[in-house]
Amino acid sequence: MIEPHAPAPPGAPPPWGVQGQARLPVRPGTGRFLVLAGVFVCAACGLVYELELVALASYLVGDSVTQASVVLSVMVFAMGVGSLVAKRLRPRAAAGFGAVEAALALVGGCSAMALYAVFAWTGGWGGVWASGSRYLLAAFSLAIGLLIGAEVPLLMELIQRIRRQDPGGAVADLFAADYVGALVGGLAFPFLLLPQLGQLTGALLTGAVNALAGGALVLGLFRRDLSRRGRWLLLIANVVVLGLLAAAALLVDDFEHAARQAVYGRDVRVALRTGVQEVVLTGGTHGHPLGLFLDGRLRAGGRDEHRYHEALVHPAMNGRHARVLVLGGGDGLAVREVLRYPDVRRVDVVDRDAGVVGLARRDPALSALNGHAFDDPRVHVFTADAFCWLRGDPSPYDVVISDLPDPGITSSAKLYSQEFYGLTRRALADGGRLVVHAGPVSSRPRVFWTVEATVRAAGLRADPYRVGGRDSGSARPDRTAGASRAPRDWGFVLASARGAPLGLAPRGPAPRSLTPRSLAADARTVWLTRIPGLAPSTLVHPRYSR
């Protein structure tokens, strides 16, 4: 039985909560420090869960701004609701806090595996179950937010039961520990957990730390607030949670292997995470077409990639092309087409991921597909962000080839901005040409014509064109899988300061899939989809959307 507080003397602040002084196994100062240390650890874990949901959703869906907004807004809303609900638990603050932390450890720790499983085995976020996948993301955000929000009033009750103080001072102490813990969790996720452990194991480890911190605080410091039955129930709950998280951690490699096969098929040959993205190679042996996936999106498919790369490169090579700059193109496939012109003297490749370039050099199937382009002494590779590299004012180029991810992916929006094309124009020699991969025309004409409008806003004359008739399951401009939803064409914009005729070099190598007649016909066809009056996309006002 806990003794009630003595009546407060006149002028003293009212006691916080409804319970009396806690009977602690340590001195009150030590107990107060341990509670604040628990606040610190729980806050760090909570922010890791939050960042994990944002990162995984952005990786699976691709639209990082939208996904971050959904996760954060739902979670903050749920935190407010959780704080209100937890007011009813304050009379049993210790038991309530222990139960909340056990539930949060299980839900937060398993969230990444659950979301990845839905993505892998239900057709992905862009398939039939897309709405269900997004509902699951919102459900996890809501559940985690509710549990995190419930922590604050319960911790406030516990810290006041150790030593009563002015509520304003208690709030300041509690929030100071909470915010410092959030800082540590926010830094640990991108610099430690994600690169060292990956998304799945990192979330599971965070859940284990969360369960240990919450269980140790209640069972070690406030065990006298619980009945014998309550202590055993909380101990068993935490042991079960830790056991489930440990079992999942032991199976995470097998789970990831099975999920990867569900996403990419059973012929996965290479799967690695560089410092930039996840890179997966499928096929390329025994007659199976090669597939290169970057962060889950098909970047190049061996069945018909030549049609995309021929359409990207050859119209831009109609004219002087001694010096060529390839932005992106770390797979070497665009470089292969450039090197078919014997009068090319230098090719500079700017790609942000050295891991992709290394794979394009070493992997037998991919290096054979790109014609061992990176072994040519004329080719020079720079590992850098294309936007930042262009700001360095490089020497003028006759041809600039922008072989970059689709503009509908939020992280690529700056590489399709008016400022970016302004930097590219500065890098063009007199009479130089720029060619831009601008996304599919048939399925997303607004995105395509926004690229064209943005190129024109940068002071360049634009000639749009497209090529179509792609095989299902092949490389797609939006880098997504799923043949039923795949766009059926590629769209491009050829641009120059003075205007350049759209055609093929008269004395250049003959493409396998492109002729002057088909190029002219496709250029006339693309104008039928024109959307006039679109505003250009800028750094501060990106206008691309999926």
Secondary structure, DSSP 8 states (H G I E B T S, - for coil): ---------TT----SSS------SS-HHHHHHHHHHHHHHHHHHHHHHHHHHHHHHHHHH--HHHHHHHHHHHHHHHHHHHHHHHGGGGGGHHHHHHHHHHHHHHHHHHHHHHHHHHHHHSS-TTSTTHHHHHHHHHHHHHHHHHHHHHHHHHHHHHHHHHS---HHHHHHHHHHHHHHHHHHHHHHIIIIIHHHHHHHHHHHHHHHHHHHHHHHIIIIISGGGS-HHHHHHHHHHHHHHHHHHHHHHHHHHHHHHHHHHHHH-S-EEEEEE-SS-EEEEE--STT---EEEETTEEEEETTTHHHHHHHHHGGGGSS--SEEEEEE-TTSHHHHHHTTSTT--EEEEEES-HHHHHHHHH-HHHHHHTTTGGGSTTEEEEES-HHHHHTT----EEEEEEE---TTSGGGGGGGSHHHHHHHHHTEEEEEEEEEEEE-TTT-HHHHHHHHHHHHHTT-EEEEEEEE---TTS--TT----GGG--SEEEEEEEESS----S--TTS---SS--HHHHHHHHHHHGGG--TT-----SSS-----
